[in-house]
């Protein structure tokens, strides 16, 4: 039995079919933790033996807090919730549709909050557990034309920090996990609005280049394991060395106007 499996016997990972969610699930199973993975596709886990599949559409499920508590009882009790599911919407804000914004905020912010509500009720009763909210460096290092994505991730990070304030020294522990660029299928699943020309094309080209040169998702999984072993509230950044430094310095030292100027130059928008 590993150090982690002695504390966290059972985990629920949302969006575990691919990308970061898959890397997290496989790494947790390697630690001896029983993993339940959610997806809205019933055959999503055919190539991932060992994961207990859970069919749920976070964009449609009405009472996610109750849904979590029911699943918790059936599974035997989760010690770990990883709120990972998400997707991007790229384009000029004026080209978005109402449903784009509603869907982004529901999957990135509202659904994780509802799942966390169910998890906290269950975990506090057992006086153990951890909730990991996968936010993003995009919450503080904003990506142009990802306005609703940036907003959802910034909100999720603020939510995590608020939970840490409510109970600073008792579980369930809260981890605000902020990844940067990683080599995942995120770009392929991004909803794109508007013609990909001019400024949009330049920004998208930079995003694609960053993804091609990025670290594999297994790096993020290793970083998360290190955070889980702290057994306390924490904020973690994962990605390249430069991104981690930029995220920390940008949040603490760089004036907002200077940060916007630097990001415009970085994405060729000046």
Backbone as CSV, one residue per row, in Angstrom:
resi,resn,N_x,N_y,N_z,CA_x,CA_y,CA_z,C_x,C_y,C_z
1,UNK,0.854,-1.198,0.000,0.000,0.000,0.000,0.885,1.240,0.000
2,UNK,0.604,2.176,-0.927,1.391,3.398,-1.023,0.924,4.424,0.004
3,UNK,1.714,5.479,0.150,1.351,6.550,1.071,0.010,7.165,0.695
4,UNK,-0.218,7.326,-0.609,-1.474,7.930,-1.048,-2.664,7.000,-0.874
5,UNK,-2.501,5.723,-1.242,-3.636,4.801,-1.158,-4.052,4.534,0.286
6,UNK,-3.137,4.775,1.243,-3.515,4.614,2.641,-4.433,5.739,3.110
7,UNK,-4.401,6.877,2.394,-5.261,8.022,2.732,-6.447,8.129,1.784
8,UNK,-6.206,7.805,0.508,-7.228,7.955,-0.522,-7.462,6.600,-1.196
9,UNK,-8.445,5.883,-0.723,-8.687,4.542,-1.256,-9.422,4.578,-2.581
10,UNK,-10.259,5.611,-2.785,-11.160,5.611,-3.944,-11.285,7.025,-4.476
11,UNK,-11.205,7.191,-5.821,-11.224,8.515,-6.439,-12.251,8.578,-7.560
12,UNK,-12.856,9.752,-7.722,-13.697,10.049,-8.881,-12.995,11.122,-9.702
13,UNK,-12.720,10.826,-10.972,-12.065,11.772,-11.878,-13.033,12.094,-13.000
14,UNK,-13.437,13.339,-13.135,-14.329,13.706,-14.239,-13.502,13.968,-15.494
15,UNK,-14.097,13.654,-16.637,-13.380,13.840,-17.897,-12.150,12.971,-17.983
16,UNK,-12.287,11.707,-17.574,-11.120,10.818,-17.489,-10.831,10.069,-18.790
17,UNK,-11.556,10.380,-19.835,-11.403,9.619,-21.085,-10.091,9.900,-21.798
18,UNK,-9.579,11.124,-21.703,-8.371,11.481,-22.452,-7.658,12.635,-21.768
19,UNK,-6.522,13.019,-22.329,-5.799,14.192,-21.862,-5.375,14.117,-20.408
20,UNK,-5.540,15.225,-19.701,-5.137,15.286,-18.297,-5.914,14.294,-17.448
21,UNK,-7.221,14.174,-17.680,-8.033,13.261,-16.880,-7.549,11.830,-16.973
22,UNK,-7.194,11.401,-18.177,-6.670,10.038,-18.364,-5.335,9.880,-17.638
23,UNK,-4.457,10.885,-17.758,-3.153,10.813,-17.084,-3.331,10.754,-15.571
24,UNK,-4.254,11.558,-15.040,-4.507,11.530,-13.596,-5.022,10.153,-13.171
25,UNK,-5.986,9.627,-13.928,-6.591,8.346,-13.565,-5.558,7.223,-13.558
26,UNK,-4.733,7.152,-14.601,-3.728,6.087,-14.684,-2.699,6.212,-13.565
27,UNK,-2.319,7.445,-13.248,-1.315,7.639,-12.193,-1.878,7.284,-10.826
28,UNK,-3.140,7.613,-10.580,-3.771,7.247,-9.314,-3.880,5.726,-9.189
29,UNK,-4.238,5.043,-10.285,-4.325,3.584,-10.236,-2.962,2.967,-9.969
30,UNK,-1.899,3.592,-10.502,-0.550,3.088,-10.240,-0.191,3.197,-8.766
31,UNK,-0.846,4.113,-8.046,-0.635,4.258,-6.601,-1.485,3.288,-5.795
32,UNK,-2.296,2.477,-6.487,-3.147,1.529,-5.789,-4.502,2.081,-5.399
33,UNK,-4.894,3.200,-5.996,-6.172,3.834,-5.694,-7.226,3.360,-6.696
34,UNK,-8.385,2.999,-6.192,-9.493,2.598,-7.053,-10.064,3.843,-7.717
35,UNK,-10.158,3.845,-9.060,-10.559,5.040,-9.796,-11.879,4.820,-10.516
36,UNK,-12.776,5.761,-10.324,-14.011,5.858,-11.093,-13.855,7.060,-12.015
37,UNK,-14.094,6.840,-13.316,-13.908,7.914,-14.289,-15.204,8.243,-14.990
38,UNK,-15.512,9.529,-15.091,-16.762,9.930,-15.733,-16.522,10.384,-17.161
39,UNK,-17.538,10.154,-17.982,-17.551,10.630,-19.360,-19.000,10.646,-19.821
40,UNK,-19.269,11.419,-20.870,-20.620,11.393,-21.436,-20.730,10.390,-22.569
41,UNK,-19.656,9.638,-22.820,-19.656,8.626,-23.872,-19.594,7.246,-23.227
42,UNK,-20.578,6.375,-23.489,-20.647,5.086,-22.781,-19.484,4.148,-23.067
43,UNK,-18.861,4.267,-24.253,-17.761,3.364,-24.598,-16.399,4.025,-24.441
44,UNK,-16.359,5.072,-23.615,-15.145,5.894,-23.535,-13.948,5.155,-22.962
45,UNK,-14.183,4.145,-22.134,-13.083,3.542,-21.385,-12.772,2.111,-21.833
46,UNK,-13.113,1.781,-23.069,-12.839,0.431,-23.559,-11.346,0.124,-23.571
47,UNK,-10.528,1.149,-23.801,-9.072,0.949,-23.857,-8.376,1.338,-22.554
48,UNK,-9.158,1.488,-21.491,-8.586,1.849,-20.193,-9.053,0.848,-19.142
49,UNK,-8.515,-0.368,-19.175,-8.936,-1.371,-18.182,-8.577,-0.942,-16.778
50,UNK,-9.444,-1.279,-15.854,-9.196,-0.956,-14.454,-9.995,0.224,-13.954
51,UNK,-10.463,1.095,-14.877,-11.274,2.242,-14.475,-12.739,1.828,-14.396
52,UNK,-13.408,2.233,-13.343,-14.849,2.010,-13.231,-15.565,3.132,-13.977
53,UNK,-16.234,2.839,-15.104,-16.818,3.904,-15.921,-18.103,4.461,-15.316
54,UNK,-18.252,5.771,-15.429,-19.454,6.460,-14.954,-19.970,7.323,-16.098
55,UNK,-21.209,7.105,-16.493,-21.810,7.863,-17.590,-22.557,9.066,-17.027
56,UNK,-22.101,10.268,-17.382,-22.783,11.492,-16.948,-22.411,12.627,-17.902
57,UNK,-23.380,13.467,-18.207,-23.148,14.670,-19.006,-23.250,15.862,-18.058
58,UNK,-22.113,16.449,-17.714,-22.094,17.550,-16.755,-22.841,18.773,-17.272
59,UNK,-23.054,18.828,-18.583,-23.751,19.962,-19.173,-25.263,19.823,-19.071
60,UNK,-25.731,18.623,-18.714,-27.172,18.378,-18.704,-27.702,17.931,-17.351
61,UNK,-26.859,17.302,-16.543,-27.324,16.796,-15.251,-27.781,17.960,-14.370
62,UNK,-28.988,17.880,-13.842,-29.598,18.997,-13.108,-29.101,19.084,-11.667
63,UNK,-29.096,17.964,-10.951,-28.784,17.971,-9.522,-27.486,17.207,-9.270
64,UNK,-26.368,17.840,-9.598,-25.086,17.155,-9.528,-24.660,16.858,-8.097
65,UNK,-25.029,17.705,-7.160,-24.680,17.437,-5.769,-25.333,16.141,-5.298
66,UNK,-26.602,15.991,-5.573,-27.313,14.765,-5.205,-26.769,13.578,-6.000
67,UNK,-26.485,13.800,-7.285,-25.933,12.730,-8.118,-24.626,12.219,-7.514
68,UNK,-23.760,13.143,-7.074,-22.488,12.736,-6.471,-22.725,11.919,-5.201
69,UNK,-23.611,12.367,-4.343,-23.847,11.673,-3.079,-24.411,10.269,-3.313
70,UNK,-25.271,10.127,-4.318,-25.794,8.796,-4.658,-24.671,7.885,-5.156
71,UNK,-23.804,8.419,-6.027,-22.684,7.630,-6.544,-21.709,7.294,-5.426
72,UNK,-21.481,8.233,-4.532,-20.590,8.005,-3.389,-21.060,6.798,-2.574
73,UNK,-22.348,6.721,-2.335,-22.885,5.583,-1.573,-22.715,4.277,-2.333
74,UNK,-22.998,4.297,-3.638,-22.888,3.061,-4.431,-21.441,2.590,-4.539
75,UNK,-20.510,3.538,-4.626,-19.101,3.181,-4.819,-18.423,2.760,-3.521
76,UNK,-18.991,3.132,-2.390,-18.365,2.812,-1.115,-17.639,3.978,-0.494
77,UNK,-17.803,5.183,-1.068,-17.213,6.387,-0.477,-15.958,6.842,-1.200
78,UNK,-15.991,8.044,-1.756,-14.819,8.620,-2.424,-14.002,9.442,-1.431
79,UNK,-12.700,9.218,-1.434,-11.782,10.029,-0.641,-11.167,11.149,-1.466
80,UNK,-11.376,11.087,-2.784,-10.721,12.038,-3.674,-11.653,12.356,-4.845
81,UNK,-11.893,13.643,-5.066,-12.636,14.121,-6.236,-11.704,14.991,-7.058
82,UNK,-11.554,14.662,-8.356,-10.742,15.469,-9.265,-11.683,16.084,-10.296
83,UNK,-11.973,17.375,-10.136,-12.836,18.110,-11.069,-12.003,18.529,-12.267
84,UNK,-11.970,17.671,-13.290,-11.086,17.882,-14.421,-11.824,18.191,-15.723
85,UNK,-13.048,17.726,-15.897,-13.745,17.831,-17.181,-13.829,19.280,-17.648
86,UNK,-13.673,19.481,-18.954,-13.774,20.827,-19.495,-13.503,20.857,-20.985
87,UNK,-13.746,22.006,-21.588,-13.443,22.212,-23.007,-13.282,23.707,-23.230
88,UNK,-12.771,24.082,-24.407,-12.553,25.484,-24.716,-13.501,25.988,-25.788
89,UNK,-13.712,27.284,-25.799,-14.461,27.958,-26.866,-13.628,29.154,-27.319
90,UNK,-13.258,29.170,-28.606,-12.302,30.142,-29.146,-12.980,31.011,-30.195
91,UNK,-12.787,32.319,-30.071,-13.329,33.237,-31.069,-13.537,34.606,-30.467
92,UNK,-13.846,35.573,-31.335,-14.198,36.906,-30.839,-15.466,36.793,-30.013
93,UNK,-15.499,37.492,-28.882,-16.633,37.336,-27.969,-17.949,37.663,-28.663
94,UNK,-17.941,38.620,-29.568,-19.171,38.974,-30.276,-19.682,37.900,-31.202
95,UNK,-18.848,36.907,-31.523,-19.273,35.808,-32.389,-19.813,34.614,-31.617
96,UNK,-19.685,34.646,-30.281,-20.200,33.537,-29.479,-21.725,33.542,-29.471
97,UNK,-22.280,32.378,-29.198,-23.717,32.231,-29.014,-24.004,32.140,-27.517
98,UNK,-25.239,32.407,-27.151,-25.616,32.308,-25.736,-25.289,30.935,-25.175
99,UNK,-25.567,29.885,-25.964,-25.334,28.525,-25.462,-23.852,28.219,-25.285
100,UNK,-22.989,28.895,-26.067,-21.541,28.709,-25.879,-21.124,29.154,-24.479
101,UNK,-21.592,30.333,-24.086,-21.225,30.880,-22.787,-21.824,30.046,-21.665
102,UNK,-23.110,29.697,-21.809,-23.772,28.902,-20.773,-23.088,27.552,-20.599
103,UNK,-22.757,26.899,-21.705,-22.126,25.586,-21.633,-20.732,25.666,-21.022
104,UNK,-19.949,26.696,-21.411,-18.613,26.860,-20.849,-18.665,27.020,-19.337
105,UNK,-19.487,27.934,-18.867,-19.526,28.203,-17.433,-20.138,27.044,-16.658
106,UNK,-21.063,26.326,-17.278,-21.665,25.182,-16.586,-20.637,24.080,-16.377
107,UNK,-19.868,23.752,-17.426,-18.909,22.656,-17.330,-17.671,23.056,-16.529
108,UNK,-17.205,24.299,-16.700,-15.951,24.720,-16.081,-16.116,25.209,-14.649
109,UNK,-17.294,25.714,-14.294,-17.447,26.352,-12.993,-18.633,25.813,-12.190
110,UNK,-19.828,25.889,-12.749,-21.013,25.511,-11.977,-21.006,24.033,-11.612
111,UNK,-20.715,23.172,-12.582,-20.716,21.728,-12.305,-19.653,21.336,-11.278
112,UNK,-18.393,21.814,-11.383,-17.429,21.499,-10.334,-17.861,21.990,-8.951
113,UNK,-18.522,23.148,-8.882,-18.996,23.639,-7.594,-20.067,22.716,-7.016
114,UNK,-20.981,22.249,-7.878,-22.028,21.349,-7.408,-21.452,20.011,-6.968
115,UNK,-20.497,19.490,-7.727,-19.850,18.238,-7.327,-19.089,18.416,-6.018
116,UNK,-18.418,19.555,-5.877,-17.697,19.826,-4.634,-18.655,19.924,-3.453
117,UNK,-19.847,20.460,-3.683,-20.839,20.542,-2.611,-21.218,19.148,-2.121
118,UNK,-21.479,18.245,-3.063,-21.778,16.870,-2.668,-20.598,16.214,-1.985
119,UNK,-19.379,16.465,-2.501,-18.181,15.834,-1.931,-17.917,16.324,-0.518
120,UNK,-18.074,17.625,-0.293,-17.814,18.171,1.039,-18.782,17.589,2.063
121,UNK,-20.048,17.434,1.693,-21.025,16.840,2.617,-20.587,15.430,3.019
122,UNK,-20.132,14.645,2.025,-19.729,13.262,2.311,-18.396,13.203,3.048
123,UNK,-17.420,13.987,2.603,-16.075,13.897,3.160,-15.995,14.474,4.570
124,UNK,-16.731,15.543,4.820,-16.715,16.101,6.172,-17.298,15.119,7.183
125,UNK,-18.310,14.372,6.755,-18.893,13.379,7.656,-17.874,12.308,8.016
126,UNK,-16.954,12.003,7.093,-15.919,10.989,7.347,-14.620,11.603,7.863
127,UNK,-14.550,12.947,7.872,-13.383,13.690,8.354,-12.104,13.311,7.606
128,UNK,-12.236,13.168,6.286,-11.085,12.856,5.448,-11.429,13.191,4.004
129,UNK,-10.404,13.230,3.153,-10.652,13.428,1.730,-9.972,14.660,1.167
130,UNK,-10.051,14.779,-0.156,-9.423,15.889,-0.865,-10.218,16.178,-2.134
131,UNK,-10.392,17.460,-2.432,-11.049,17.908,-3.662,-10.014,18.659,-4.489
132,UNK,-9.792,18.190,-5.713,-8.841,18.826,-6.622,-9.636,19.514,-7.727
133,UNK,-9.517,20.819,-7.823,-10.158,21.577,-8.890,-9.102,21.954,-9.932
134,UNK,-9.278,21.446,-11.148,-8.314,21.734,-12.214,-8.700,23.070,-12.836
135,UNK,-8.053,24.128,-12.395,-8.300,25.436,-12.989,-7.334,25.611,-14.164
136,UNK,-6.615,26.697,-14.241,-5.690,26.904,-15.355,-4.886,28.164,-15.129
137,UNK,-3.674,28.198,-15.687,-2.932,29.453,-15.700,-3.660,30.516,-16.510
138,UNK,-4.588,30.083,-17.392,-5.362,31.039,-18.184,-6.261,31.903,-17.320
139,UNK,-6.461,31.510,-16.062,-7.237,32.336,-15.165,-6.525,33.612,-14.758
140,UNK,-5.183,33.630,-14.882,-4.419,34.830,-14.541,-3.499,35.276,-15.677
141,UNK,-3.157,34.362,-16.595,-2.416,34.689,-17.819,-3.379,34.455,-18.981
142,UNK,-4.179,35.438,-19.263,-5.343,35.269,-20.127,-4.945,34.990,-21.569
143,UNK,-5.678,34.054,-22.191,-5.445,33.701,-23.589,-6.442,34.483,-24.439
144,UNK,-5.981,35.272,-25.409,-6.912,36.032,-26.244,-7.912,35.129,-26.962
145,UNK,-9.146,35.600,-27.051,-10.236,34.919,-27.747,-10.692,33.642,-27.038
146,UNK,-10.248,33.447,-25.799,-10.766,32.384,-24.933,-11.463,33.027,-23.729
147,UNK,-12.237,34.076,-23.976,-12.762,34.905,-22.885,-13.608,34.119,-21.892
148,UNK,-14.551,33.309,-22.366,-15.409,32.576,-21.429,-14.637,31.463,-20.734
149,UNK,-13.665,30.865,-21.414,-12.815,29.846,-20.793,-11.976,30.479,-19.676
150,UNK,-11.332,31.626,-19.983,-10.548,32.322,-18.967,-11.400,32.652,-17.750
151,UNK,-12.622,33.137,-17.999,-13.508,33.530,-16.902,-13.900,32.334,-16.048
152,UNK,-14.237,31.212,-16.694,-14.622,30.022,-15.943,-13.486,29.496,-15.080
153,UNK,-12.272,29.466,-15.630,-11.129,28.957,-14.876,-10.730,29.904,-13.745
154,UNK,-10.814,31.212,-13.991,-10.531,32.164,-12.921,-11.542,32.015,-11.794
155,UNK,-12.807,31.797,-12.156,-13.834,31.595,-11.139,-13.605,30.335,-10.332
156,UNK,-13.184,29.258,-10.998,-12.930,28.003,-10.292,-11.764,28.154,-9.321
157,UNK,-10.744,28.902,-9.725,-9.612,29.135,-8.829,-10.043,29.952,-7.615
158,UNK,-10.858,30.999,-7.832,-11.353,31.810,-6.715,-12.223,30.976,-5.780
159,UNK,-13.016,30.075,-6.341,-13.837,29.176,-5.535,-12.955,28.290,-4.654
160,UNK,-11.895,27.734,-5.226,-10.984,26.875,-4.455,-10.346,27.635,-3.307
161,UNK,-9.879,28.846,-3.599,-9.248,29.650,-2.551,-10.248,29.987,-1.442
162,UNK,-11.490,30.206,-1.815,-12.523,30.504,-0.812,-12.749,29.317,0.111
163,UNK,-12.777,28.112,-0.448,-12.953,26.920,0.380,-11.789,26.736,1.343
164,UNK,-10.577,27.073,0.890,-9.416,26.963,1.775,-9.558,27.898,2.975
165,UNK,-10.152,29.078,2.757,-10.339,30.036,3.844,-11.364,29.550,4.858
166,UNK,-12.388,28.842,4.384,-13.478,28.425,5.270,-13.011,27.448,6.346
167,UNK,-12.132,26.533,5.970,-11.657,25.522,6.933,-10.168,25.329,6.711
168,UNK,-9.333,26.221,7.260,-7.912,26.230,6.912,-7.107,25.044,7.409
169,UNK,-7.588,24.328,8.414,-6.740,23.295,9.019,-7.397,21.921,9.094
170,UNK,-8.519,21.730,8.396,-9.210,20.440,8.481,-9.587,19.952,7.090
171,UNK,-9.590,18.624,6.892,-10.036,18.095,5.613,-11.557,18.205,5.471
172,UNK,-12.079,18.102,4.229,-11.334,17.742,3.024,-10.388,18.853,2.570
173,UNK,-9.174,18.428,2.182,-8.193,19.366,1.659,-8.631,19.817,0.275
174,UNK,-8.258,21.048,-0.077,-8.583,21.622,-1.382,-7.285,21.904,-2.125
175,UNK,-7.203,21.459,-3.367,-6.045,21.759,-4.208,-6.526,22.535,-5.431
176,UNK,-5.979,23.726,-5.607,-6.211,24.516,-6.814,-5.064,24.199,-7.768
177,UNK,-5.343,23.358,-8.763,-4.292,22.868,-9.666,-4.376,23.661,-10.964
178,UNK,-3.300,24.396,-11.281,-3.298,25.351,-12.394,-2.302,24.918,-13.473
179,UNK,-2.725,24.122,-14.447,-1.795,23.723,-15.507,-1.632,24.812,-16.561
180,UNK,-0.472,24.807,-17.195,-0.239,25.649,-18.363,-0.403,24.814,-19.613
181,UNK,0.457,25.044,-20.615,0.386,24.273,-21.856,0.884,22.856,-21.625
182,UNK,0.089,21.881,-22.057,0.470,20.481,-21.990,0.005,19.804,-23.281
183,UNK,0.688,18.758,-23.663,0.418,18.091,-24.940,-0.798,17.175,-24.805
184,UNK,-1.985,17.758,-24.903,-3.246,17.024,-24.788,-4.099,17.311,-26.023
185,UNK,-5.226,16.584,-26.194,-6.127,16.848,-27.339,-7.036,18.058,-27.134
186,UNK,-6.718,18.939,-26.196,-7.589,20.067,-25.871,-7.952,20.891,-27.111
187,UNK,-6.961,21.188,-27.958,-7.227,22.035,-29.129,-8.218,21.390,-30.092
188,UNK,-8.146,20.064,-30.225,-9.034,19.377,-31.163,-10.494,19.434,-30.715
189,UNK,-10.720,19.518,-29.423,-12.091,19.547,-28.913,-12.613,20.963,-28.684
190,UNK,-11.796,21.969,-29.001,-12.204,23.359,-28.779,-13.246,23.783,-29.804
191,UNK,-14.314,24.407,-29.335,-15.336,24.991,-30.205,-14.790,26.302,-30.766
192,UNK,-14.840,26.481,-32.081,-14.283,27.670,-32.705,-15.386,28.451,-33.419
193,UNK,-15.423,29.755,-33.163,-16.420,30.644,-33.759,-15.720,31.728,-34.568
194,UNK,-16.307,32.080,-35.711,-15.751,33.141,-36.543,-14.726,32.617,-37.531
195,UNK,-14.378,33.454,-38.492,-13.411,33.089,-39.512,-11.991,33.086,-38.942
196,UNK,-11.237,32.003,-39.166,-9.862,31.920,-38.631,-8.879,32.710,-39.484
197,UNK,-8.964,34.043,-39.435,-8.083,34.883,-40.237,-7.550,36.013,-39.373
198,UNK,-6.504,36.669,-39.849,-5.954,37.828,-39.170,-5.513,37.528,-37.755
199,UNK,-6.017,38.321,-36.793,-5.612,38.205,-35.398,-5.948,36.833,-34.833
200,UNK,-7.125,36.307,-35.144,-7.504,34.984,-34.647,-6.531,33.923,-35.141
201,UNK,-6.148,34.028,-36.390,-5.248,33.028,-36.967,-3.878,33.078,-36.307
202,UNK,-3.389,34.291,-36.030,-2.077,34.429,-35.393,-2.097,33.855,-33.976
203,UNK,-3.158,34.140,-33.240,-3.257,33.617,-31.871,-3.375,32.100,-31.894
204,UNK,-4.215,31.567,-32.789,-4.391,30.121,-32.842,-3.090,29.427,-33.229
205,UNK,-2.319,30.058,-34.120,-1.025,29.481,-34.512,-0.090,29.405,-33.304
206,UNK,-0.086,30.435,-32.482,0.746,30.424,-31.278,0.291,29.334,-30.317
207,UNK,-1.009,29.167,-30.162,-1.545,28.131,-29.274,-1.131,26.751,-29.760
208,UNK,-1.230,26.527,-31.063,-0.830,25.228,-31.627,0.664,24.984,-31.432
209,UNK,1.471,25.999,-31.642,2.917,25.854,-31.445,3.239,25.515,-29.995
210,UNK,2.568,26.179,-29.069,2.804,25.906,-27.647,2.436,24.471,-27.291
211,UNK,1.321,23.993,-27.842,0.885,22.624,-27.550,1.869,21.599,-28.105
212,UNK,2.355,21.846,-29.320,3.304,20.919,-29.940,4.601,20.815,-29.143
213,UNK,5.013,21.915,-28.522,6.275,21.929,-27.772,6.082,21.638,-26.289
214,UNK,4.848,21.367,-25.869,4.541,21.263,-24.438,4.970,19.926,-23.853
215,UNK,5.027,19.905,-22.537,5.316,18.681,-21.799,4.128,17.726,-21.884
216,UNK,4.361,16.420,-21.738,3.256,15.457,-21.777,2.377,15.570,-20.537
217,UNK,1.123,15.117,-20.611,0.217,15.217,-19.458,0.690,14.422,-18.249
218,UNK,1.565,13.446,-18.472,2.092,12.670,-17.344,2.863,13.569,-16.367
219,UNK,3.445,14.670,-16.892,4.148,15.607,-16.008,3.158,16.232,-15.023
220,UNK,1.992,16.610,-15.523,0.973,17.179,-14.639,0.512,16.161,-13.603
221,UNK,0.403,14.894,-14.026,-0.011,13.849,-13.088,1.006,13.692,-11.968
222,UNK,2.288,13.750,-12.300,3.324,13.654,-11.270,3.258,14.851,-10.326
223,UNK,3.036,16.042,-10.889,2.929,17.231,-10.049,1.742,17.112,-9.097
224,UNK,0.644,16.557,-9.588,-0.525,16.396,-8.721,-0.246,15.407,-7.601
225,UNK,0.475,14.320,-7.896,0.797,13.353,-6.841,1.597,14.031,-5.722
226,UNK,2.515,14.905,-6.125,3.290,15.622,-5.112,2.418,16.506,-4.255
227,UNK,1.428,17.156,-4.867,0.521,17.994,-4.097,-0.359,17.197,-3.163
228,UNK,-0.822,16.039,-3.611,-1.670,15.199,-2.767,-0.920,14.720,-1.526
229,UNK,0.374,14.516,-1.666,1.170,14.016,-0.541,1.430,15.084,0.525
230,UNK,1.058,16.307,0.250,1.210,17.349,1.277,0.136,17.225,2.359
231,UNK,-1.009,16.669,2.008,-2.126,16.494,2.950,-2.477,17.817,3.626
232,UNK,-2.661,18.836,2.780,-3.106,20.153,3.245,-3.602,20.922,2.026
233,UNK,-4.229,22.077,2.284,-4.637,22.943,1.183,-3.389,23.447,0.447
234,UNK,-3.498,23.561,-0.879,-2.364,24.120,-1.617,-2.795,24.544,-3.025
235,UNK,-1.966,25.401,-3.601,-2.111,25.822,-4.995,-0.903,25.316,-5.759
236,UNK,-1.136,24.629,-6.876,-0.053,24.043,-7.660,-0.095,24.566,-9.091
237,UNK,1.085,24.830,-9.648,1.204,25.175,-11.064,1.979,24.064,-11.759
238,UNK,1.540,23.724,-12.963,2.210,22.661,-13.720,2.360,23.104,-15.165
239,UNK,3.506,22.817,-15.740,3.800,23.222,-17.107,5.285,23.495,-17.228
240,UNK,5.655,24.251,-18.237,7.063,24.557,-18.429,7.582,25.435,-17.287
241,UNK,8.883,25.428,-17.113,9.508,26.242,-16.067,9.156,27.717,-16.252
242,UNK,9.215,28.207,-17.499,8.920,29.610,-17.777,7.480,29.946,-17.420
243,UNK,6.540,29.072,-17.762,5.136,29.340,-17.448,4.896,29.370,-15.947
244,UNK,5.527,28.457,-15.225,5.330,28.439,-13.777,5.850,29.723,-13.136
245,UNK,7.016,30.189,-13.611,7.578,31.426,-13.075,6.692,32.614,-13.439
246,UNK,6.228,32.660,-14.698,5.365,33.754,-15.145,4.076,33.795,-14.344
247,UNK,3.503,32.618,-14.061,2.241,32.577,-13.330,2.406,33.134,-11.923
248,UNK,3.496,32.763,-11.273,3.715,33.228,-9.902,4.037,34.724,-9.866
249,UNK,4.965,35.146,-10.722,5.356,36.552,-10.721,4.227,37.434,-11.230
250,UNK,3.515,36.954,-12.268,2.430,37.740,-12.842,1.327,38.003,-11.845
251,UNK,1.037,37.015,-11.005,-0.041,37.167,-10.026,0.368,38.085,-8.878
252,UNK,1.669,38.150,-8.571,2.099,38.857,-7.358,2.741,40.204,-7.618
253,UNK,3.503,40.326,-8.714,4.369,41.491,-8.855,4.062,42.373,-10.059
254,UNK,3.575,41.790,-11.145,3.438,42.554,-12.386,2.099,43.290,-12.405
255,UNK,2.090,44.612,-12.611,0.829,45.350,-12.739,-0.027,44.806,-13.880
256,UNK,-1.334,44.882,-13.730,-2.245,44.279,-14.711,-2.042,44.854,-16.102
257,UNK,-1.856,46.170,-16.203,-1.658,46.775,-17.516,-0.403,46.263,-18.199
258,UNK,0.668,46.103,-17.436,1.922,45.575,-17.985,1.741,44.128,-18.438
259,UNK,0.952,43.371,-17.675,0.718,41.975,-18.051,-0.065,41.891,-19.359
260,UNK,-1.079,42.750,-19.518,-1.835,42.762,-20.771,-0.927,43.110,-21.948
261,UNK,-0.051,44.097,-21.759,0.867,44.488,-22.826,1.784,43.332,-23.217
262,UNK,2.322,42.637,-22.211,3.207,41.506,-22.488,2.468,40.390,-23.223
263,UNK,1.236,40.130,-22.827,0.472,39.072,-23.475,0.093,39.456,-24.903
264,UNK,-0.210,40.730,-25.155,-0.495,41.157,-26.533,0.722,40.941,-27.425
265,UNK,1.889,41.243,-26.897,3.104,41.029,-27.699,3.362,39.547,-27.909
266,UNK,3.161,38.780,-26.859,3.417,37.333,-26.947,2.522,36.680,-27.995
267,UNK,1.266,37.111,-28.071,0.322,36.534,-29.024,0.240,37.333,-30.330
268,UNK,1.181,38.232,-30.530,1.258,39.000,-31.784,-0.010,39.822,-32.036
269,UNK,-0.462,40.538,-31.005,-1.668,41.351,-31.122,-1.378,42.850,-31.026
270,UNK,-0.101,43.252,-30.914,0.215,44.659,-30.772,0.024,45.357,-32.118
